[in-house]
């Protein structure tokens, strides 16, 4: 397998408002040793993140969230509301510390044992983010508050506890259209965590 050499010739910051959007001009050295023509790509850097699916083997349920997502509204989601697994940006935490914090803030559950199952680039053609995927069992006694997110961050998150079979059906009907959530629901299904 040939690993291309990369020569970056220019980096231009297009926006540094919420996160950073850069335009990178570069060339690649191909397997034959020749340098390809210069090309430019935009890359949006919002940091790395973590996502978790909470599941209850006794009740055969999962915990999801529903919140407004402006980009989906701009792209045909009439309400802008999206059903998702709990997730957040790492900021300065490691992935496990991040997902424990986000789980408690968003869902109200203080989970004990989290299991990292994989990591993935979710949109590698334009976004730098690497997402760390987790699952964890939950029980009612782990609920420390009602969730909903952090008010200072203007989060208005609805917590949903759904039968797993219903959540799987919602993928098929298009009620669940979030990629990271679909990946985790399929992970639970493939690994028979709720059989």
Backbone as ProteinMPNN parsed JSONL, in Angstrom:
{"seq_chain_A": "XXXXXXXXXXXXXXXXXXXXXXXXXXXXXXXXXXXXXXXXXXXXXXXXXXXXXXXXXXXXXXXXXXXXXXXXXXXXXXXXXXXXXXXXXXXXXXXXXXXXXXXXXXXXXXXXXXXXXXXXXXXXXXXXXXXXXXXXXXXXXXXXXXXXXXXXXXXXXXXXXXXXXXXXXXXXXXXXXXXXXXXXXXXXXXXXXXX", "coords_chain_A": {"N_chain_A": [[0.847, -1.188, 0.0], [0.62, 2.124, -0.918], [1.601, 4.999, 0.757], [0.785, 8.258, 0.538], [2.97, 11.081, 0.178], [2.608, 14.273, 1.605], [2.477, 17.629, 0.664], [2.011, 20.658, 1.977], [1.063, 23.795, 0.855], [-0.297, 26.139, 1.404], [-2.314, 27.597, 3.961], [-5.338, 28.857, 4.786], [-7.328, 30.675, 6.969], [-10.713, 30.626, 6.959], [-12.899, 31.04, 8.554], [-13.272, 31.703, 11.989], [-15.131, 31.556, 13.981], [-17.4, 30.051, 15.48], [-16.259, 27.427, 15.427], [-13.308, 26.354, 13.66], [-12.771, 27.03, 10.283], [-10.842, 26.073, 7.66], [-8.99, 26.651, 4.61], [-7.086, 24.551, 2.761], [-4.272, 24.278, 0.754], [-2.613, 21.937, -1.184], [-0.333, 19.314, -2.298], [0.029, 15.948, -3.49], [2.359, 13.26, -3.392], [2.466, 10.703, -5.628], [2.261, 7.068, -6.095], [4.006, 6.52, -8.179], [6.022, 8.269, -7.759], [5.754, 10.829, -8.706], [4.694, 14.209, -8.292], [1.406, 15.277, -7.748], [-0.988, 17.589, -9.19], [-1.55, 20.778, -7.657], [-4.097, 21.058, -5.192], [-7.093, 22.177, -3.559], [-8.768, 22.086, -0.445], [-11.467, 22.456, 1.865], [-11.545, 22.375, 5.377], [-13.283, 21.689, 8.269], [-12.802, 22.299, 11.574], [-13.847, 21.185, 14.522], [-13.084, 20.008, 16.788], [-12.699, 16.865, 18.594], [-15.065, 14.239, 19.443], [-17.437, 12.408, 21.546], [-19.753, 9.707, 21.869], [-22.59, 7.986, 23.2], [-24.576, 5.076, 23.778], [-27.081, 4.311, 25.909], [-28.312, 1.413, 27.455], [-30.769, -0.9, 28.655], [-30.781, -4.047, 29.816], [-32.724, -5.572, 31.194], [-35.212, -4.252, 30.884], [-35.166, -3.969, 28.179], [-34.675, -1.568, 26.8], [-33.611, 1.643, 25.458], [-31.845, 4.745, 25.934], [-32.339, 7.8, 24.484], [-31.942, 11.076, 22.981], [-33.677, 14.142, 22.147], [-33.343, 16.955, 20.173], [-33.081, 20.339, 18.857], [-31.55, 20.844, 15.727], [-29.916, 22.971, 13.806], [-28.468, 22.695, 11.227], [-29.802, 20.431, 10.13], [-32.351, 21.4, 9.853], [-31.945, 23.329, 7.9], [-31.518, 21.637, 5.821], [-33.869, 20.329, 5.012], [-35.21, 19.059, 7.158], [-38.111, 19.477, 8.56], [-38.937, 20.26, 11.188], [-36.552, 20.563, 12.473], [-35.854, 19.062, 14.628], [-34.041, 16.381, 16.036], [-33.524, 12.982, 16.718], [-31.238, 11.468, 18.79], [-28.325, 9.645, 19.978], [-26.796, 10.276, 23.127], [-24.279, 12.766, 23.148], [-21.156, 14.605, 22.856], [-18.635, 17.221, 22.666], [-15.133, 16.671, 23.193], [-13.649, 18.681, 24.405], [-11.318, 19.522, 26.752], [-11.13, 17.102, 27.932], [-10.5, 13.511, 28.269], [-11.847, 10.91, 26.164], [-13.53, 9.107, 27.608], [-14.015, 10.45, 30.059], [-15.307, 12.685, 29.061], [-17.662, 11.541, 27.934], [-18.937, 10.506, 30.145], [-19.499, 12.848, 31.593], [-21.17, 14.221, 29.727], [-23.267, 12.38, 29.523], [-24.462, 12.495, 32.055], [-25.186, 15.236, 32.149], [-26.925, 15.518, 29.901], [-28.773, 13.317, 29.924], [-29.304, 12.744, 32.567], [-28.477, 10.466, 33.856], [-26.073, 8.812, 35.851], [-23.665, 6.969, 34.843], [-22.052, 3.821, 35.48], [-20.224, 1.811, 34.387], [-18.656, 2.224, 31.409], [-18.248, 1.272, 28.03], [-15.929, 1.392, 25.525], [-16.468, 1.05, 22.106], [-15.763, 1.469, 19.426], [-14.126, 3.762, 17.127], [-14.599, 6.529, 14.877], [-14.239, 8.491, 11.885], [-16.58, 10.801, 10.994], [-17.384, 12.425, 8.866], [-15.276, 12.528, 6.741], [-14.515, 13.9, 4.444], [-14.786, 16.593, 4.854], [-14.824, 17.375, 7.551], [-12.832, 17.461, 10.467], [-13.288, 15.977, 12.762], [-12.913, 13.237, 14.998], [-14.785, 10.633, 16.244], [-15.591, 9.045, 19.253], [-17.029, 6.048, 20.197], [-19.322, 4.714, 22.528], [-20.928, 2.335, 24.725], [-23.235, 1.68, 27.387], [-24.667, 0.066, 30.191], [-27.686, 0.94, 31.856], [-29.629, 1.806, 34.754], [-32.609, 2.509, 36.61], [-31.99, 3.447, 39.188], [-29.637, 4.795, 38.795], [-30.223, 7.262, 37.927], [-29.809, 10.62, 38.437], [-30.847, 13.12, 38.098], [-33.225, 14.919, 35.984], [-32.048, 15.388, 33.518], [-31.523, 17.003, 30.32], [-29.617, 18.819, 29.563], [-27.259, 21.629, 29.615], [-28.057, 24.737, 30.848], [-26.631, 27.165, 30.454], [-25.374, 26.663, 28.077], [-27.367, 26.84, 26.318], [-28.831, 24.542, 25.868], [-31.551, 22.498, 25.151], [-32.791, 19.817, 25.777], [-34.641, 16.938, 25.194], [-35.267, 13.983, 26.943], [-35.486, 10.637, 25.992], [-36.81, 7.502, 26.667], [-36.888, 4.498, 25.17], [-38.401, 1.461, 23.934], [-36.161, -0.95, 22.689], [-36.766, -2.313, 20.291], [-38.602, -0.556, 19.16], [-36.971, 1.666, 18.675], [-35.244, 0.61, 16.726], [-37.126, 0.186, 14.705], [-37.729, 2.847, 14.209], [-35.473, 3.719, 12.901], [-35.829, 2.495, 10.47], [-38.153, 3.717, 9.522], [-37.31, 6.272, 9.2], [-37.54, 8.072, 11.246], [-35.454, 8.15, 13.023], [-32.543, 9.511, 12.053], [-29.949, 10.106, 12.461], [-26.552, 9.597, 11.999], [-24.539, 8.639, 13.869], [-26.115, 7.613, 15.89], [-27.584, 5.623, 14.599], [-25.467, 3.905, 13.981], [-24.713, 3.039, 16.57], [-27.09, 1.834, 17.507], [-27.24, -0.256, 15.68], [-24.897, -1.567, 16.399], [-25.575, -2.543, 18.959], [-27.624, -4.243, 18.164], [-26.283, -6.058, 16.405], [-24.444, -7.211, 18.165], [-26.077, -8.388, 19.935], [-26.89, -7.356, 22.443], [-29.235, -6.866, 23.738], [-30.745, -9.177, 23.681]], "CA_chain_A": [[0.0, 0.0, 0.0], [1.368, 3.379, -1.008], [1.158, 6.098, 1.621], [1.247, 9.451, -0.184], [3.619, 12.189, 0.865], [1.769, 15.464, 1.478], [3.18, 18.906, 0.732], [1.048, 21.741, 2.158], [1.642, 25.047, 0.364], [-0.993, 27.303, 1.968], [-3.44, 27.377, 4.864], [-6.071, 30.109, 4.97], [-8.461, 30.574, 7.889], [-11.896, 31.233, 6.36], [-13.778, 31.435, 9.654], [-12.834, 31.275, 13.315], [-16.224, 32.075, 14.784], [-17.826, 29.013, 16.424], [-15.08, 26.576, 15.345], [-12.39, 26.892, 12.664], [-12.855, 26.548, 8.912], [-9.605, 26.408, 6.94], [-8.793, 26.21, 3.237], [-5.734, 24.028, 2.676], [-3.783, 23.985, -0.59], [-1.601, 20.897, -1.003], [-0.058, 18.359, -3.371], [0.344, 14.592, -3.037], [3.289, 12.475, -4.212], [1.804, 9.445, -5.95], [3.068, 5.851, -6.016], [5.048, 6.547, -9.209], [7.023, 9.263, -7.364], [5.419, 12.126, -9.273], [3.802, 15.08, -7.509], [0.162, 15.634, -8.407], [-1.295, 19.017, -9.262], [-2.033, 21.392, -6.41], [-5.545, 21.031, -4.998], [-7.523, 22.865, -2.344], [-9.914, 21.528, 0.265], [-11.837, 23.136, 3.096], [-11.678, 21.45, 6.502], [-13.931, 22.294, 9.433], [-12.245, 21.718, 12.801], [-14.692, 21.459, 15.68], [-12.596, 19.161, 17.86], [-13.17, 15.489, 18.598], [-16.24, 14.049, 20.287], [-17.781, 11.081, 22.04], [-21.185, 9.408, 21.817], [-22.899, 6.786, 23.977], [-25.935, 4.552, 23.798], [-27.442, 3.667, 27.161], [-29.273, 0.331, 27.228], [-31.196, -1.616, 29.854], [-31.071, -5.425, 29.398], [-33.936, -6.099, 31.813], [-36.39, -3.631, 30.271], [-34.966, -3.967, 26.716], [-34.882, -0.176, 26.385], [-32.452, 2.502, 25.246], [-32.074, 6.158, 26.224], [-31.945, 8.705, 23.403], [-32.296, 12.476, 23.219], [-34.242, 14.864, 21.0], [-33.045, 18.381, 20.267], [-33.087, 21.087, 17.603], [-30.272, 20.901, 15.013], [-30.077, 23.924, 12.703], [-28.09, 22.185, 9.904], [-30.831, 19.543, 9.577], [-33.467, 22.279, 9.474], [-31.562, 23.94, 6.627], [-31.452, 20.608, 4.784], [-35.115, 19.629, 4.774], [-35.88, 18.546, 8.356], [-39.097, 20.548, 8.756], [-38.969, 20.748, 12.574], [-35.19, 20.734, 12.977], [-35.634, 18.164, 15.764], [-33.346, 15.156, 15.675], [-33.357, 11.996, 17.788], [-29.818, 11.105, 18.797], [-27.661, 9.146, 21.172], [-26.125, 11.336, 23.88], [-22.947, 13.018, 22.602], [-20.589, 15.914, 23.136], [-17.244, 17.453, 22.3], [-14.201, 16.325, 24.259], [-13.026, 19.861, 25.019], [-9.981, 19.125, 27.198], [-11.243, 15.802, 28.592], [-10.348, 12.324, 27.442], [-13.152, 10.511, 25.633], [-14.384, 8.511, 28.63], [-14.447, 11.504, 30.985], [-16.281, 13.499, 28.318], [-18.964, 10.903, 27.748], [-19.563, 10.411, 31.466], [-20.032, 14.187, 31.869], [-22.282, 14.494, 28.818], [-24.378, 11.491, 29.865], [-25.158, 13.033, 33.222], [-25.796, 16.525, 31.804], [-28.004, 15.412, 28.917], [-29.795, 12.31, 30.216], [-29.558, 12.655, 34.001], [-27.972, 9.2, 34.394], [-24.659, 8.699, 36.213], [-23.346, 5.586, 34.477], [-20.903, 3.242, 36.196], [-19.266, 1.166, 33.479], [-18.816, 2.535, 29.993], [-17.406, 0.425, 27.192], [-15.622, 1.942, 24.203], [-16.683, -0.018, 21.132], [-14.988, 1.8, 18.235], [-14.034, 5.189, 16.828], [-14.814, 6.728, 13.445], [-14.377, 9.809, 11.276], [-17.968, 10.781, 10.543], [-17.529, 13.104, 7.578], [-13.858, 12.788, 6.5], [-14.27, 14.764, 3.296], [-14.88, 18.017, 5.168], [-14.768, 17.66, 8.988], [-11.691, 16.762, 11.068], [-13.695, 15.291, 13.983], [-12.888, 11.804, 15.268], [-15.82, 10.376, 17.241], [-15.387, 7.846, 20.062], [-18.335, 5.436, 20.426], [-19.428, 3.965, 23.774], [-22.21, 1.825, 25.203], [-23.255, 1.443, 28.833], [-25.934, -0.319, 30.791], [-28.223, 1.91, 32.811], [-30.756, 1.357, 35.58], [-33.325, 3.667, 37.152], [-31.321, 3.987, 40.383], [-28.505, 5.62, 38.373], [-30.718, 8.575, 37.516], [-29.551, 11.601, 39.502], [-31.746, 14.238, 37.804], [-34.039, 14.689, 34.786], [-31.314, 15.633, 32.277], [-31.962, 18.166, 29.555], [-28.494, 19.635, 29.111], [-26.755, 22.731, 30.423], [-28.775, 25.966, 30.479], [-25.696, 28.185, 29.949], [-25.028, 26.309, 26.7], [-28.639, 26.945, 25.606], [-29.299, 23.213, 25.497], [-32.944, 22.202, 25.48], [-32.749, 18.426, 25.343], [-35.673, 16.039, 25.697], [-34.752, 12.633, 27.163], [-36.426, 9.617, 25.543], [-36.532, 6.094, 26.954], [-37.684, 3.784, 24.178], [-38.112, 0.054, 23.712], [-35.147, -1.105, 21.646], [-37.435, -2.68, 19.036], [-39.189, 0.662, 18.599], [-35.868, 2.486, 18.144], [-34.832, -0.017, 15.472], [-38.173, 0.51, 13.738], [-37.644, 4.273, 13.885], [-34.429, 3.853, 11.873], [-36.397, 2.044, 9.202], [-39.155, 4.676, 9.055], [-36.687, 7.581, 9.016], [-37.691, 8.929, 12.433], [-34.077, 8.293, 13.496], [-31.72, 9.708, 10.859], [-28.621, 10.536, 12.887], [-25.61, 8.529, 11.679], [-23.884, 8.041, 15.037], [-27.142, 6.871, 16.616], [-27.845, 4.415, 13.813], [-24.317, 3.013, 14.156], [-24.762, 2.417, 17.897], [-28.234, 0.917, 17.555], [-26.857, -1.458, 14.938], [-23.912, -2.272, 17.217], [-26.333, -3.281, 19.984], [-28.347, -5.3, 17.465], [-25.327, -7.057, 15.905], [-23.801, -7.876, 19.298], [-27.147, -9.022, 20.683], [-26.813, -6.884, 23.825], [-30.57, -6.829, 24.344], [-31.473, -10.436, 23.417]], "C_chain_A": [[0.882, 1.237, 0.0], [0.756, 4.407, -0.064], [1.688, 7.385, 0.994], [1.961, 10.439, 0.734], [2.774, 13.434, 0.592], [2.643, 16.701, 1.602], [2.126, 20.014, 0.802], [1.712, 23.047, 1.743], [0.946, 26.288, 0.911], [-2.118, 26.838, 2.88], [-4.066, 28.737, 5.126], [-7.247, 29.875, 5.916], [-9.628, 31.347, 7.27], [-12.874, 31.728, 7.418], [-13.206, 30.89, 10.955], [-13.856, 31.773, 14.319], [-16.624, 31.058, 15.845], [-16.704, 27.989, 16.563], [-14.249, 27.116, 14.194], [-12.574, 26.21, 11.313], [-11.607, 27.03, 8.178], [-9.686, 25.922, 5.496], [-7.329, 25.819, 3.127], [-5.405, 23.745, 1.22], [-2.593, 23.044, -0.432], [-1.408, 20.097, -2.282], [0.268, 17.019, -2.736], [1.356, 13.964, -3.977], [2.665, 11.089, -4.394], [2.783, 8.272, -5.912], [4.202, 5.84, -7.043], [6.131, 7.58, -8.915], [6.74, 10.667, -7.862], [4.494, 12.905, -8.327], [2.571, 15.4, -8.342], [-0.013, 17.141, -8.423], [-1.777, 19.516, -7.906], [-3.56, 21.319, -6.373], [-5.868, 21.723, -3.678], [-8.741, 22.166, -1.765], [-10.191, 22.393, 1.486], [-12.029, 22.08, 4.171], [-12.214, 22.217, 7.702], [-13.435, 21.565, 10.674], [-13.099, 22.14, 13.981], [-14.246, 20.651, 16.881], [-13.165, 17.762, 17.733], [-14.322, 15.331, 19.579], [-16.409, 12.613, 20.736], [-19.295, 10.941, 22.032], [-21.42, 8.099, 22.566], [-24.354, 6.387, 23.785], [-26.119, 3.832, 25.128], [-28.49, 2.603, 26.863], [-29.548, -0.397, 28.536], [-31.602, -3.034, 29.454], [-32.352, -5.995, 29.991], [-35.188, -5.566, 31.119], [-36.346, -3.666, 28.741], [-35.252, -2.578, 26.133], [-33.539, 0.501, 26.139], [-32.848, 3.935, 25.607], [-31.49, 6.976, 25.079], [-32.345, 10.127, 23.79], [-32.935, 13.044, 21.965], [-33.93, 16.334, 21.218], [-33.038, 19.012, 18.881], [-31.676, 21.142, 17.026], [-30.454, 21.762, 13.764], [-29.637, 23.358, 11.348], [-29.122, 21.233, 9.304], [-32.049, 20.338, 9.129], [-33.188, 22.906, 8.11], [-31.585, 22.936, 5.471], [-32.702, 19.724, 4.76], [-35.802, 19.009, 5.975], [-36.837, 19.642, 8.829], [-39.138, 21.105, 10.177], [-37.578, 21.096, 13.092], [-34.861, 19.825, 14.145], [-35.018, 16.86, 15.28], [-33.237, 14.26, 16.9], [-31.956, 11.436, 17.677], [-29.439, 10.36, 20.061], [-26.963, 10.338, 21.827], [-24.698, 11.508, 23.374], [-22.456, 14.392, 23.014], [-19.15, 16.001, 22.679], [-16.335, 17.171, 23.487], [-13.735, 17.539, 25.046], [-11.635, 19.435, 25.47], [-9.99, 17.786, 27.927], [-10.783, 14.676, 27.665], [-11.758, 11.852, 27.088], [-14.067, 9.942, 26.717], [-14.881, 9.547, 29.629], [-15.506, 12.385, 30.338], [-17.641, 12.824, 28.292], [-19.664, 10.689, 29.072], [-20.221, 11.75, 31.831], [-21.273, 14.467, 31.032], [-23.503, 13.636, 29.148], [-25.168, 12.051, 31.033], [-25.859, 14.351, 32.893], [-27.041, 16.353, 30.938], [-29.119, 14.466, 29.337], [-30.176, 12.237, 31.685], [-29.068, 11.368, 34.636], [-26.478, 9.305, 34.692], [-24.274, 7.241, 35.997], [-22.085, 5.117, 35.185], [-19.85, 2.742, 35.219], [-19.584, 1.538, 32.042], [-17.832, 1.677, 29.209], [-17.197, 1.111, 25.853], [-15.727, 0.806, 23.196], [-15.966, 0.225, 19.807], [-14.856, 3.31, 18.136], [-14.117, 5.363, 15.318], [-14.761, 8.212, 13.088], [-15.754, 9.83, 10.63], [-18.199, 11.457, 9.195], [-16.134, 13.516, 7.103], [-13.543, 13.653, 5.293], [-14.269, 16.242, 3.657], [-14.716, 18.36, 6.647], [-13.656, 16.832, 9.613], [-12.088, 15.843, 12.216], [-13.544, 13.773, 13.928], [-13.855, 11.569, 16.42], [-15.555, 9.035, 17.917], [-16.759, 7.318, 20.475], [-18.297, 4.554, 21.679], [-20.827, 3.376, 23.91], [-22.089, 1.65, 26.711], [-24.639, 0.986, 29.245], [-26.379, 0.783, 31.739], [-29.365, 1.247, 33.577], [-31.363, 2.595, 36.215], [-32.619, 4.269, 38.362], [-30.08, 4.819, 40.042], [-28.944, 7.023, 37.948], [-30.582, 9.554, 38.674], [-30.337, 12.893, 39.294], [-32.435, 13.972, 36.471], [-33.302, 14.926, 33.473], [-31.792, 16.904, 31.595], [-30.851, 19.072, 29.084], [-28.167, 20.756, 30.071], [-27.391, 24.03, 29.939], [-27.846, 27.013, 29.889], [-25.289, 27.925, 28.502], [-26.262, 26.333, 25.79], [-29.112, 25.59, 25.081], [-30.73, 23.036, 25.99], [-33.212, 20.795, 24.975], [-33.865, 17.627, 26.012], [-35.076, 14.635, 25.809], [-35.847, 11.623, 26.806], [-35.948, 8.244, 25.997], [-37.477, 5.291, 26.077], [-37.395, 2.296, 24.215], [-37.131, -0.077, 22.54], [-35.791, -1.433, 20.295], [-38.07, -1.463, 18.367], [-38.108, 1.541, 17.988], [-35.369, 1.924, 16.819], [-35.857, 0.281, 14.379], [-38.115, 1.96, 13.293], [-36.497, 4.559, 12.908], [-35.032, 3.536, 10.511], [-37.415, 3.032, 8.65], [-38.558, 6.058, 8.794], [-36.907, 8.526, 10.175], [-36.347, 9.13, 13.129], [-33.2, 8.337, 12.259], [-30.313, 10.171, 11.198], [-27.641, 9.376, 12.734], [-25.005, 7.854, 12.902], [-24.863, 7.195, 15.842], [-27.461, 5.567, 15.9], [-26.702, 3.415, 14.0], [-24.369, 2.306, 15.514], [-25.957, 1.472, 18.049], [-27.906, -0.378, 16.815], [-25.789, -2.257, 15.682], [-24.615, -3.132, 18.271], [-27.046, -4.466, 19.343], [-27.403, -6.416, 17.031], [-24.688, -7.858, 17.032], [-24.797, -8.459, 20.287], [-27.116, -8.645, 22.172], [-28.159, -6.863, 24.518], [-31.408, -8.064, 24.001], [-31.826, -11.133, 24.724]], "O_chain_A": [[1.784, 1.37, 0.827], [-0.451, 4.651, -0.086], [2.9, 7.587, 0.923], [1.604, 10.606, 1.901], [2.284, 13.625, -0.521], [3.449, 16.814, 2.526], [1.433, 20.283, -0.179], [2.798, 23.373, 2.222], [1.522, 27.375, 0.891], [-2.782, 25.835, 2.619], [-3.41, 29.653, 5.623], [-8.064, 28.982, 5.689], [-9.55, 32.561, 7.08], [-13.587, 32.709, 7.208], [-12.72, 29.76, 11.011], [-13.513, 32.332, 15.36], [-16.224, 31.192, 17.002], [-16.247, 27.709, 17.671], [-14.467, 28.255, 13.78], [-12.54, 24.984, 11.208], [-11.348, 28.23, 8.085], [-10.347, 24.93, 5.19], [-6.438, 26.634, 3.365], [-6.158, 23.059, 0.529], [-1.679, 23.31, 0.349], [-2.201, 20.185, -3.219], [0.722, 16.953, -1.594], [1.253, 14.1, -5.196], [2.375, 10.397, -3.419], [3.984, 8.461, -5.722], [5.242, 5.224, -6.81], [7.052, 7.76, -9.712], [7.431, 11.608, -7.47], [3.634, 12.33, -7.66], [2.687, 15.755, -9.515], [0.718, 17.874, -7.757], [-2.34, 18.76, -7.114], [-4.226, 21.495, -7.393], [-5.017, 21.836, -2.797], [-9.625, 21.715, -2.493], [-9.281, 22.985, 2.067], [-12.603, 21.021, 3.918], [-11.674, 23.251, 8.096], [-13.625, 20.356, 10.808], [-13.082, 23.3, 14.393], [-14.948, 20.606, 17.891], [-14.009, 17.499, 16.876], [-14.533, 16.183, 20.443], [-15.64, 11.726, 20.365], [-20.026, 11.922, 22.168], [-20.565, 7.213, 22.571], [-25.239, 7.232, 23.65], [-25.412, 2.872, 25.435], [-29.438, 2.846, 26.116], [-28.683, -0.497, 29.406], [-32.643, -3.222, 28.824], [-33.005, -6.823, 29.355], [-36.106, -6.324, 30.805], [-37.357, -3.424, 28.081], [-35.958, -2.427, 25.136], [-32.486, 0.011, 26.548], [-34.026, 4.292, 25.588], [-30.31, 6.862, 24.749], [-33.006, 10.343, 24.806], [-32.766, 12.513, 20.867], [-34.202, 16.896, 22.279], [-32.996, 18.317, 17.866], [-30.72, 21.447, 17.738], [-31.069, 21.334, 12.788], [-30.375, 23.523, 10.377], [-29.305, 21.223, 8.087], [-32.699, 19.99, 8.144], [-34.081, 23.004, 7.268], [-31.66, 23.317, 4.303], [-32.612, 18.52, 4.518], [-36.899, 18.469, 5.825], [-36.407, 20.624, 9.434], [-39.352, 22.303, 10.357], [-37.45, 21.85, 14.056], [-33.723, 19.807, 14.614], [-35.418, 16.308, 14.255], [-32.899, 14.723, 17.99], [-31.534, 10.987, 16.612], [-30.13, 10.43, 21.078], [-26.586, 11.294, 21.148], [-23.982, 10.524, 23.187], [-23.232, 15.236, 23.462], [-18.524, 14.995, 22.347], [-16.707, 17.4, 24.638], [-13.454, 17.429, 26.24], [-10.833, 19.019, 24.633], [-8.97, 17.376, 28.482], [-10.688, 14.851, 26.45], [-12.741, 12.338, 27.646], [-15.257, 10.258, 26.746], [-16.052, 9.523, 30.008], [-16.477, 12.783, 30.981], [-18.657, 13.452, 28.59], [-20.894, 10.692, 29.113], [-21.352, 11.783, 32.314], [-22.301, 14.896, 31.555], [-24.638, 14.106, 29.064], [-26.399, 12.079, 31.004], [-26.998, 14.566, 33.308], [-28.08, 16.96, 31.2], [-30.294, 14.773, 29.133], [-31.244, 11.728, 32.024], [-29.226, 11.185, 35.843], [-25.712, 9.825, 33.881], [-24.519, 6.387, 36.849], [-21.175, 5.9, 35.456], [-18.71, 3.208, 35.234], [-20.65, 1.207, 31.523], [-16.727, 1.395, 29.671], [-18.155, 1.382, 25.128], [-15.154, -0.265, 23.394], [-15.597, -0.735, 19.13], [-15.403, 4.048, 18.956], [-13.753, 4.461, 14.564], [-15.173, 9.071, 13.867], [-16.064, 8.97, 9.806], [-19.119, 11.088, 8.466], [-15.824, 14.706, 7.061], [-12.406, 14.096, 5.138], [-13.808, 17.069, 2.87], [-14.49, 19.524, 6.978], [-13.537, 15.639, 9.332], [-11.288, 14.996, 12.612], [-13.97, 13.114, 12.98], [-13.761, 12.228, 17.456], [-15.326, 8.024, 17.254], [-17.563, 8.058, 21.041], [-17.377, 3.759, 21.87], [-21.781, 3.852, 23.295], [-20.992, 1.494, 27.247], [-25.65, 1.454, 28.72], [-25.557, 1.469, 32.346], [-29.975, 0.28, 33.123], [-30.694, 3.621, 36.342], [-32.648, 5.487, 38.544], [-29.529, 5.483, 40.92], [-28.105, 7.871, 37.645], [-31.154, 9.355, 39.745], [-30.478, 13.682, 40.229], [-32.249, 12.905, 35.886], [-33.871, 14.689, 32.407], [-32.394, 17.773, 32.227], [-31.086, 19.991, 28.3], [-28.704, 20.838, 31.175], [-27.28, 24.384, 28.766], [-28.213, 27.688, 28.927], [-24.906, 28.848, 27.784], [-26.204, 25.9, 24.639], [-29.708, 25.494, 24.008], [-31.059, 23.392, 27.122], [-33.777, 20.599, 23.9], [-34.01, 17.639, 27.234], [-34.448, 14.153, 24.867], [-36.986, 11.74, 27.258], [-34.805, 7.866, 25.739], [-38.698, 5.379, 26.209], [-36.266, 1.896, 24.498], [-37.267, 0.609, 21.526], [-35.392, -0.882, 19.269], [-38.07, -1.357, 17.141], [-38.298, 2.099, 16.908], [-35.1, 2.683, 15.888], [-35.485, 0.595, 13.248], [-38.415, 2.274, 12.141], [-36.549, 5.541, 12.168], [-34.774, 4.229, 9.527], [-37.533, 3.175, 7.433], [-39.227, 6.923, 8.228], [-36.498, 9.685, 10.1], [-36.123, 10.165, 13.757], [-33.107, 7.366, 11.508], [-29.565, 10.583, 10.311], [-27.869, 8.295, 13.276], [-24.959, 6.625, 12.969], [-24.481, 6.173, 16.412], [-27.594, 4.522, 16.537], [-26.942, 2.218, 14.159], [-24.1, 1.107, 15.598], [-25.829, 0.413, 18.664], [-28.254, -1.467, 17.273], [-25.772, -3.485, 15.607], [-24.284, -4.305, 18.449], [-27.072, -5.561, 19.905], [-27.687, -7.591, 17.261], [-24.421, -9.05, 16.875], [-24.416, -8.961, 21.345], [-27.292, -9.497, 23.043], [-28.227, -6.845, 25.747], [-32.637, -8.007, 24.025], [-32.437, -12.202, 24.708]]}, "name": "protein", "num_of_chains": 1, "seq": "XXXXXXXXXXXXXXXXXXXXXXXXXXXXXXXXXXXXXXXXXXXXXXXXXXXXXXXXXXXXXXXXXXXXXXXXXXXXXXXXXXXXXXXXXXXXXXXXXXXXXXXXXXXXXXXXXXXXXXXXXXXXXXXXXXXXXXXXXXXXXXXXXXXXXXXXXXXXXXXXXXXXXXXXXXXXXXXXXXXXXXXXXXXXXXXXXXX"}
